[in-house]
């Protein structure tokens, strides 16, 4: 499944591309710190979207949290060694209560 998503994204516009989704207007003047959670990708696979988000929008503050099942998070950790500090992998079953809470 994760390899499929990698291939599927190739050559297609992304939701976070300039002009597709208003990332700049939604994050401009955002009053959060680097310790606050900005985005949680539930069932996010190996972190394709979060990795791309951080690459395209490196100055947007906040933590990026990737949630998926244990085997997927293990694969994400193995594949994303270089970006490990950019994304927080969290084992989570989305049928269970969300572990990340808003403030």
C-alpha positions in Angstrom: 0.0 0.0 0.0 2.7 2.5 0.9 4.6 1.8 -2.4 1.3 2.4 -4.2 0.9 5.8 -2.5 4.4 6.8 -3.5 3.8 5.9 -7.1 0.3 7.5 -7.0 1.7 10.9 -5.9 4.3 11.1 -8.7 3.4 13.8 -11.2 0.2 14.8 -9.5 -0.5 18.0 -7.8 -0.5 17.9 -4.0 -3.1 19.4 -1.6 -0.3 21.6 -0.2 0.9 23.0 -3.5 0.9 26.8 -3.9 -2.6 27.8 -5.2 -4.3 24.4 -4.4 -4.9 24.7 -0.7 -4.4 28.0 1.1 -1.5 27.0 3.3 0.1 30.5 3.4 -3.2 32.3 4.4 -4.1 29.6 7.0 -0.7 29.6 8.6 0.3 33.3 8.3 0.4 34.8 11.7 -0.3 31.5 13.4 0.3 31.9 17.1 1.9 28.5 17.9 5.3 27.5 19.0 7.6 24.8 17.6 6.4 22.6 20.5 2.7 22.9 19.6 1.1 20.3 17.3 0.3 21.8 13.9 -0.9 18.7 12.0 -1.8 15.1 12.7 -1.9 12.7 9.8 -4.1 9.8 11.1 -3.5 6.7 9.0 -0.8 8.6 7.2 1.2 5.6 6.1 4.9 6.2 6.0 4.6 9.9 6.1 4.6 11.0 2.5 2.3 14.0 3.1 4.0 15.2 6.2 7.4 14.9 4.7 6.3 16.9 1.6 4.5 19.5 3.8 7.7 20.1 5.8 9.8 20.3 2.6 7.4 22.8 1.0 6.6 24.8 4.1 9.7 24.6 6.3 9.0 27.9 8.1 5.5 27.0 9.3 5.9 26.4 13.0 4.6 23.4 14.9 5.0 19.7 15.2 3.9 17.2 12.6 2.6 13.9 14.0 2.2 10.7 11.9 -0.2 8.1 13.3 -0.6 4.6 12.0 -0.5 0.9 13.0 2.7 -0.5 14.6 4.0 -2.2 11.5 3.5 0.9 9.3 5.2 3.1 11.8 8.1 0.7 11.9 8.3 1.0 8.1 8.1 4.8 8.3 10.9 4.9 10.8 13.1 2.7 8.5 12.3 4.7 5.4 12.5 8.2 6.8 15.8 8.1 8.7 16.8 11.5 7.3 13.5 13.2 8.2 13.1 11.5 11.6 13.5 14.9 13.4 10.8 16.5 11.2 8.0 14.1 11.9 6.9 12.4 15.1 5.8 8.8 14.4 3.1 7.6 16.9 1.6 4.1 17.0 -2.2 4.6 16.9 -5.3 2.6 15.8 -7.8 5.2 14.6 -10.6 3.1 16.2 -9.1 4.1 19.6 -9.3 7.4 21.3 -7.1 10.1 19.7 -3.9 10.5 21.8 -3.1 14.0 20.5 -5.3 16.5 22.2 -5.8 20.2 21.3 -5.2 23.0 23.7 
